[in-house]
């Protein structure tokens, strides 16, 4: 720890000299005694502390419902809750009687205070958002005896947590018109085993004997040896590509869009996107469909298509850690998706890149479901010019929505009325005529 001298010894010396002069002028010997004591204290305070004397801080979460508390250096992981309690343990060497502490919560709220070590402080941090976030960051500085020396700030100690998004039950799931998988939970249009009734057909080479419908044979047979089988549609699985637009993270409070303060923004578009992605990935995964996950702005962190419990855990971890990342020059890469896959594009539609990508996927024959992740705007606190600007932004957004529908993409609004969302998904999940 590097120590530097403060102005306390010089101020003490000046004060002692002033007291000595005043005591001589007034003929007060008690004042001279006080001056001598101050000078002795100033001289003793000039002793520099040893460089190995230091103050230390340890952080650990105690209130978050977590699977890992973060004590191993990795971010703690936990489910969505109202708050987290982070214990700040401050220790110091015996010659450091006081420690200056600077605590920053969620990157915005900062508090400064002094404590006498050892001490344990508890930070009560509200958790209004999902995803990876810095709950508490702490910097400490040691103060020597009489505050004659103060140390340089110690390295910043940070406690991060990954809060899982809210999981919403999804009862109805849209599927493409043509399914290419060989087995699964979805009814396809080709003949096979496991699906709904298709028709009654004359027995042909390759038909199984157990499929013979004796009642139909007795009713339809015209010649000896005529046999009729009961045919069904095959079942099929589905490739699902979840693509999350990570360019924007705007909250319910429109007045906070320029500030980005998580403590006052309300539910943000990334909260909605993480919840929608996790809910849809879980629902499709429970049906045995192969699910992949990608973000638009970055190629890293993509989860390739897969199934099973381990794959579900990987999807959940990737979705929970997704953070906003601005796209330079309004360019977004086109994620690669499997042939015939159902594409789920989660976006706020605040720029034209999602429309362009949806058009490319529709031209390639994919069914595209655009999930609108913009929260319901709260216009409180806006002046006249800001309200006009918001109207322009929302008008352009509605124009892009109309263009998405015109190219054949389906659109649902995730945030807001849960009944309307369920009804919209139910309509989109109905079988379509060929």
C-alpha positions as CSV (number, residue, x, y, z in Angstrom):
1,X,0.0,0.0,0.0
2,X,1.4,3.4,-1.0
3,X,1.0,6.2,1.6
4,X,1.1,9.9,1.0
5,X,1.2,12.7,3.6
6,X,-1.9,14.8,4.2
7,X,-2.2,18.5,5.2
8,X,-2.8,17.5,8.8
9,X,0.8,17.8,10.2
10,X,1.3,21.2,8.5
11,X,-2.0,22.5,9.8
12,X,-1.2,21.2,13.3
13,X,2.2,23.0,13.2
14,X,0.7,26.3,12.1
15,X,-2.0,26.0,14.7
16,X,0.6,25.3,17.4
17,X,2.6,28.4,16.4
18,X,-0.5,30.6,16.4
19,X,-1.5,29.3,19.8
20,X,2.1,29.9,21.1
21,X,2.2,33.5,19.8
22,X,-1.3,34.3,21.3
23,X,-0.3,32.8,24.6
24,X,2.9,34.9,24.8
25,X,1.0,38.1,23.9
26,X,-1.7,37.4,26.4
27,X,0.6,36.0,29.1
28,X,-1.2,32.7,29.3
29,X,1.1,29.8,30.2
30,X,-1.7,27.3,29.6
31,X,-1.8,28.3,26.0
32,X,1.9,27.6,25.7
33,X,1.4,24.1,27.0
34,X,-1.3,23.5,24.4
35,X,1.1,24.7,21.7
36,X,3.8,22.4,22.9
37,X,1.4,19.4,22.9
38,X,0.3,20.3,19.3
39,X,3.9,20.5,18.1
40,X,4.8,17.1,19.7
41,X,1.8,15.6,18.0
42,X,2.7,17.1,14.6
43,X,6.3,15.7,14.9
44,X,5.1,12.2,15.9
45,X,2.6,12.2,13.0
46,X,5.5,12.6,10.6
47,X,6.4,8.9,11.0
48,X,5.4,7.3,7.7
49,X,3.5,4.0,8.0
50,X,5.1,0.9,6.7
51,X,4.3,0.0,3.0
52,X,3.1,-3.4,4.0
53,X,0.3,-2.0,6.1
54,X,-2.9,-2.3,4.2
55,X,-6.7,-2.4,4.3
56,X,-8.7,-5.3,2.7
57,X,-12.3,-5.8,1.6
58,X,-14.2,-9.0,1.0
59,X,-17.6,-9.2,-0.6
60,X,-20.2,-12.0,-0.4
61,X,-23.9,-12.2,-1.1
62,X,-26.2,-13.3,1.6
63,X,-29.7,-12.4,0.6
64,X,-29.9,-13.4,-3.1
65,X,-31.5,-16.7,-3.8
66,X,-28.5,-18.0,-5.6
67,X,-27.0,-21.3,-6.9
68,X,-23.5,-19.9,-6.4
69,X,-22.6,-17.0,-4.0
70,X,-19.7,-15.6,-6.1
71,X,-17.0,-16.3,-3.5
72,X,-14.9,-18.2,-6.1
73,X,-14.5,-15.1,-8.2
74,X,-17.3,-16.0,-10.7
75,X,-20.5,-14.0,-10.8
76,X,-23.2,-15.4,-8.5
77,X,-26.2,-16.9,-10.2
78,X,-29.7,-16.8,-8.9
79,X,-33.4,-16.5,-9.6
80,X,-35.3,-13.3,-10.0
81,X,-36.0,-11.8,-6.6
82,X,-36.8,-8.4,-5.1
83,X,-33.4,-7.6,-3.6
84,X,-29.9,-9.0,-2.8
85,X,-27.9,-8.4,0.4
86,X,-24.2,-8.1,0.0
87,X,-21.9,-8.3,3.0
88,X,-18.9,-6.0,2.9
89,X,-16.2,-7.3,5.2
90,X,-13.5,-4.7,5.9
91,X,-10.2,-5.7,7.6
92,X,-6.9,-3.8,8.1
93,X,-3.5,-4.1,9.8
94,X,-3.3,-2.9,13.5
95,X,-1.6,0.4,12.5
96,X,-4.5,1.4,10.3
97,X,-7.1,2.7,12.7
98,X,-9.5,4.1,10.1
99,X,-10.6,3.0,6.6
100,X,-12.4,5.3,4.0
101,X,-14.9,3.3,2.0
102,X,-16.5,4.2,-1.3
103,X,-19.5,1.9,-2.3
104,X,-21.1,2.0,-5.7
105,X,-24.3,0.0,-6.3
106,X,-25.5,-1.0,-9.7
107,X,-23.0,1.4,-11.3
108,X,-25.0,4.5,-10.2
109,X,-25.6,4.9,-6.5
110,X,-22.4,5.9,-4.6
111,X,-21.9,6.3,-0.9
112,X,-18.8,7.4,1.0
113,X,-18.1,6.9,4.7
114,X,-15.4,6.0,7.2
115,X,-15.3,2.9,9.5
116,X,-13.0,1.5,12.1
117,X,-11.8,-2.0,11.1
118,X,-12.7,-4.7,11.5
119,X,-16.2,-4.0,10.3
120,X,-19.0,-5.8,8.4
121,X,-21.4,-3.7,6.4
122,X,-24.5,-4.9,4.6
123,X,-25.6,-3.4,1.3
124,X,-29.3,-3.9,0.4
125,X,-29.4,-3.8,-3.4
126,X,-32.8,-3.8,-5.3
127,X,-33.0,-6.3,-8.2
128,X,-35.3,-4.9,-10.8
129,X,-33.7,-6.5,-13.8
130,X,-32.4,-9.8,-15.0
131,X,-29.1,-10.5,-16.6
132,X,-25.5,-10.1,-15.4
133,X,-25.0,-7.0,-13.3
134,X,-22.6,-5.5,-10.9
135,X,-24.4,-5.4,-7.5
136,X,-21.7,-3.7,-5.5
137,X,-18.2,-2.2,-6.2
138,X,-16.1,-1.1,-3.2
139,X,-12.8,0.8,-3.0
140,X,-11.0,1.4,0.3
141,X,-8.2,3.7,1.5
142,X,-6.4,3.4,4.8
143,X,-5.9,6.3,7.1
144,X,-2.9,6.4,9.5
145,X,-3.0,7.7,13.1
146,X,-4.1,11.3,13.4
147,X,-4.9,11.2,9.6
148,X,-1.4,12.4,8.9
149,X,-1.1,9.8,6.0
150,X,-3.6,8.4,3.7
151,X,-3.1,5.5,1.3
152,X,-3.8,5.3,-2.4
153,X,-7.0,3.5,-3.2
154,X,-6.9,-0.2,-3.2
155,X,-7.9,-2.2,-6.3
156,X,-11.6,-2.1,-6.9
157,X,-13.5,-5.1,-5.4
158,X,-16.6,-6.0,-7.3
159,X,-19.4,-8.4,-6.7
160,X,-21.4,-9.4,-9.8
161,X,-24.5,-11.6,-10.1
162,X,-26.3,-13.2,-13.0
163,X,-30.1,-13.0,-12.3
164,X,-32.1,-15.5,-14.2
165,X,-35.0,-14.1,-16.4
166,X,-38.6,-14.6,-15.5
167,X,-40.0,-17.9,-16.9
168,X,-43.4,-17.5,-18.5
169,X,-45.5,-20.5,-19.3
170,X,-46.2,-20.8,-23.0
171,X,-49.1,-23.1,-23.9
172,X,-49.3,-22.6,-27.7
173,X,-46.3,-22.7,-30.0
174,X,-46.3,-21.7,-33.7
175,X,-44.6,-24.2,-36.1
176,X,-43.7,-23.9,-39.8
177,X,-46.0,-25.3,-42.5
178,X,-43.6,-28.0,-43.5
179,X,-41.6,-30.0,-40.9
180,X,-38.5,-31.9,-41.9
181,X,-37.7,-33.9,-38.8
182,X,-38.2,-37.7,-38.7
183,X,-39.8,-37.9,-35.2
184,X,-41.0,-35.6,-32.5
185,X,-44.1,-34.0,-30.9
186,X,-45.5,-32.1,-34.0
187,X,-47.9,-33.6,-36.5
188,X,-46.6,-33.5,-40.0
189,X,-48.4,-33.9,-43.3
190,X,-46.6,-37.1,-44.5
191,X,-47.8,-40.6,-43.7
192,X,-46.1,-42.4,-40.9
193,X,-46.4,-43.6,-37.3
194,X,-47.5,-41.7,-34.2
195,X,-49.7,-39.0,-35.5
196,X,-53.4,-38.4,-36.1
197,X,-55.6,-40.4,-38.4
198,X,-54.9,-39.8,-42.1
199,X,-57.1,-42.2,-44.2
200,X,-58.0,-45.8,-45.0
201,X,-55.9,-47.2,-47.8
202,X,-55.6,-50.5,-49.6
203,X,-52.9,-52.8,-48.2
204,X,-49.6,-52.2,-50.1
205,X,-46.1,-53.7,-49.9
206,X,-44.3,-52.3,-46.9
207,X,-47.5,-51.8,-44.8
208,X,-47.4,-53.4,-41.3
209,X,-49.8,-56.2,-40.6
210,X,-50.8,-54.6,-37.3
211,X,-52.1,-51.6,-39.2
212,X,-54.9,-53.7,-40.9
213,X,-58.3,-52.3,-40.1
214,X,-60.5,-55.4,-40.1
215,X,-63.7,-53.4,-39.8
216,X,-62.8,-51.4,-42.8
217,X,-61.7,-54.5,-44.7
218,X,-65.1,-56.2,-44.0
219,X,-66.9,-53.1,-45.1
220,X,-64.9,-52.2,-48.2
221,X,-63.5,-55.5,-49.4
222,X,-64.9,-56.6,-52.8
223,X,-62.7,-59.7,-53.6
224,X,-61.1,-62.3,-51.4
225,X,-57.8,-61.1,-50.2
226,X,-58.6,-57.4,-50.2
227,X,-57.1,-55.8,-47.1
228,X,-57.3,-52.2,-45.9
229,X,-55.0,-50.5,-43.5
230,X,-55.5,-47.5,-41.3
231,X,-52.9,-44.8,-42.1
232,X,-51.8,-42.0,-39.8
233,X,-49.7,-38.9,-40.2
234,X,-46.2,-39.0,-38.9
235,X,-44.8,-36.9,-36.1
236,X,-41.9,-34.6,-36.5
237,X,-39.5,-32.4,-34.6
238,X,-38.6,-28.9,-35.3
239,X,-35.5,-26.7,-35.6
240,X,-36.0,-23.4,-33.6
241,X,-33.6,-20.5,-34.1
242,X,-33.9,-17.8,-31.4
243,X,-32.2,-14.6,-32.4
244,X,-32.1,-11.8,-29.9
245,X,-31.6,-8.2,-31.0
246,X,-29.2,-6.7,-28.4
247,X,-28.8,-3.2,-29.9
248,X,-31.2,-1.5,-27.5
249,X,-32.0,-1.6,-23.8
250,X,-34.8,1.0,-23.2
251,X,-37.0,1.0,-20.2
252,X,-40.7,1.8,-19.5
253,X,-39.7,5.3,-18.4
254,X,-39.1,7.2,-21.7
255,X,-37.5,10.1,-19.7
256,X,-34.8,7.7,-18.6
257,X,-33.9,6.5,-22.1
258,X,-30.9,8.9,-22.3
259,X,-29.7,8.2,-18.8
260,X,-29.8,4.5,-18.6
261,X,-30.1,4.4,-14.8
262,X,-31.3,0.9,-13.9
263,X,-32.8,2.1,-10.6
264,X,-35.5,4.2,-12.2
265,X,-35.9,2.8,-15.7
266,X,-38.5,0.2,-14.8
267,X,-38.7,-3.0,-16.9
268,X,-36.4,-2.7,-19.8
269,X,-36.5,-4.2,-23.3
270,X,-33.6,-6.6,-22.4
271,X,-35.5,-7.8,-19.4
272,X,-38.5,-8.6,-21.7
273,X,-36.2,-10.1,-24.4
274,X,-34.4,-12.4,-21.9
275,X,-37.8,-13.5,-20.4
276,X,-39.3,-14.2,-23.8
277,X,-36.2,-16.1,-25.1
278,X,-36.0,-18.2,-22.0
279,X,-39.7,-19.0,-21.9
280,X,-39.8,-19.9,-25.6
281,X,-36.6,-21.9,-25.4
282,X,-37.9,-23.9,-22.5
283,X,-41.3,-24.5,-24.1
284,X,-39.8,-25.8,-27.4
285,X,-37.2,-27.8,-25.5
286,X,-39.8,-29.6,-23.5
287,X,-41.3,-30.8,-26.8
288,X,-38.0,-32.3,-27.9
289,X,-37.3,-29.6,-30.5
290,X,-33.7,-28.6,-31.4
291,X,-33.2,-25.0,-30.2
292,X,-30.3,-22.6,-31.0
293,X,-29.6,-19.2,-29.6
294,X,-27.8,-16.2,-31.2
295,X,-27.5,-12.5,-30.7
296,X,-27.3,-10.1,-33.7
297,X,-24.4,-7.9,-32.8
298,X,-21.8,-10.5,-31.8
299,X,-20.9,-13.9,-33.2
300,X,-19.4,-15.1,-29.9
301,X,-21.6,-16.8,-27.3
302,X,-23.9,-18.5,-29.8
303,X,-25.4,-21.8,-28.7
304,X,-25.8,-24.3,-31.6
305,X,-28.9,-26.3,-32.0
306,X,-29.4,-29.2,-29.6
307,X,-31.8,-30.9,-27.2
308,X,-31.7,-32.3,-23.7
309,X,-31.3,-31.1,-20.1
310,X,-27.6,-30.1,-20.5
311,X,-28.5,-28.1,-23.6
312,X,-31.3,-26.4,-21.7
313,X,-28.8,-25.3,-19.0
314,X,-26.5,-23.9,-21.6
315,X,-29.3,-22.0,-23.2
316,X,-30.4,-20.5,-19.9
317,X,-26.9,-19.4,-19.0
318,X,-26.3,-17.8,-22.4
319,X,-29.7,-16.0,-22.3
320,X,-29.2,-14.7,-18.8
321,X,-25.8,-13.3,-19.6
322,X,-26.9,-11.5,-22.7
323,X,-26.2,-7.7,-22.4
324,X,-26.9,-4.8,-24.8
325,X,-24.3,-4.1,-27.4
326,X,-24.6,-1.2,-29.9
327,X,-24.2,-1.9,-33.6
328,X,-21.8,0.4,-35.4
329,X,-23.0,1.9,-38.7
330,X,-26.3,0.1,-38.4
331,X,-24.9,-3.1,-39.6
332,X,-26.0,-6.5,-38.2
333,X,-24.7,-9.8,-39.2
334,X,-27.2,-12.4,-40.6
335,X,-27.2,-15.3,-38.2
336,X,-27.1,-18.7,-39.9
337,X,-30.1,-20.9,-39.2
338,X,-30.9,-24.5,-40.1
339,X,-32.9,-25.2,-43.3
340,X,-36.6,-25.0,-42.6
341,X,-36.2,-23.7,-39.1
342,X,-38.7,-21.7,-37.2
343,X,-37.0,-18.3,-36.6
344,X,-37.9,-16.3,-33.5
345,X,-36.6,-12.8,-33.7
346,X,-36.8,-10.8,-30.4
347,X,-36.4,-7.1,-31.1
348,X,-37.7,-3.6,-30.2
349,X,-38.0,-2.8,-33.9
350,X,-36.4,0.6,-33.2
351,X,-34.3,0.3,-36.3
352,X,-34.6,-1.3,-39.8
353,X,-32.1,-4.1,-39.4
354,X,-34.7,-6.6,-38.0
355,X,-37.0,-5.9,-41.0
356,X,-34.1,-6.5,-43.4
357,X,-33.2,-9.8,-41.7
358,X,-36.8,-11.0,-41.5
359,X,-37.1,-10.4,-45.3
360,X,-34.0,-12.5,-46.0
361,X,-35.3,-15.3,-43.8
362,X,-38.8,-15.2,-45.4
363,X,-37.2,-15.3,-48.9
364,X,-35.3,-18.4,-47.8
365,X,-38.6,-20.1,-46.9
366,X,-38.4,-19.8,-43.1
367,X,-41.4,-19.0,-40.9
368,X,-40.5,-15.9,-38.9
369,X,-42.1,-14.9,-35.6
370,X,-41.1,-11.4,-34.5
371,X,-41.5,-11.0,-30.8
372,X,-41.9,-7.3,-29.9
373,X,-39.8,-6.7,-26.7
374,X,-40.5,-2.9,-26.2
375,X,-42.1,-2.3,-22.8
376,X,-45.3,-0.2,-22.7
377,X,-43.9,3.4,-22.7
378,X,-44.4,5.6,-19.7
379,X,-44.5,9.2,-20.9
380,X,-44.4,10.9,-17.5
381,X,-41.9,13.7,-17.1
382,X,-41.6,14.5,-20.9
383,X,-41.8,18.0,-22.2
384,X,-43.6,19.0,-25.4
385,X,-40.5,18.5,-27.6
386,X,-39.8,15.1,-26.1
387,X,-43.4,14.0,-26.6
388,X,-43.2,15.0,-30.3
389,X,-39.9,13.1,-30.7
390,X,-41.5,10.0,-29.1
391,X,-44.4,10.2,-31.5
392,X,-42.0,10.2,-34.4
393,X,-40.0,7.3,-33.1
394,X,-43.2,5.2,-32.5
395,X,-44.6,6.2,-35.9
396,X,-41.5,4.9,-37.6
397,X,-41.6,1.8,-35.5
398,X,-45.2,1.1,-36.5
399,X,-44.3,1.6,-40.1
400,X,-41.6,-1.2,-39.7
401,X,-44.2,-3.4,-38.0
402,X,-46.5,-3.0,-41.1
403,X,-43.6,-3.9,-43.4
404,X,-42.9,-7.0,-41.3
405,X,-46.5,-8.2,-41.7
406,X,-46.5,-7.4,-45.4
407,X,-43.5,-9.7,-46.0
408,X,-45.3,-12.5,-44.2
409,X,-43.7,-12.4,-40.7
410,X,-45.9,-12.9,-37.7
411,X,-45.7,-10.4,-34.9
412,X,-46.6,-10.7,-31.2
413,X,-46.2,-8.3,-28.3
414,X,-44.6,-10.0,-25.3
415,X,-44.8,-7.3,-22.7
416,X,-48.2,-6.1,-21.5
417,X,-51.4,-8.1,-21.5
418,X,-50.7,-11.8,-20.8
419,X,-54.1,-12.8,-22.1
420,X,-53.6,-11.0,-25.4
421,X,-50.2,-12.7,-25.7
422,X,-51.6,-16.2,-25.1
423,X,-54.4,-15.5,-27.6
424,X,-52.0,-14.3,-30.2
425,X,-49.8,-17.4,-29.8
426,X,-52.9,-19.6,-29.9
427,X,-54.0,-18.2,-33.2
428,X,-50.5,-18.5,-34.7
429,X,-50.2,-22.1,-33.6
430,X,-53.3,-23.2,-35.5
431,X,-52.5,-25.4,-38.6
432,X,-52.4,-23.5,-41.8
433,X,-53.9,-24.5,-45.1
434,X,-51.5,-25.5,-47.8
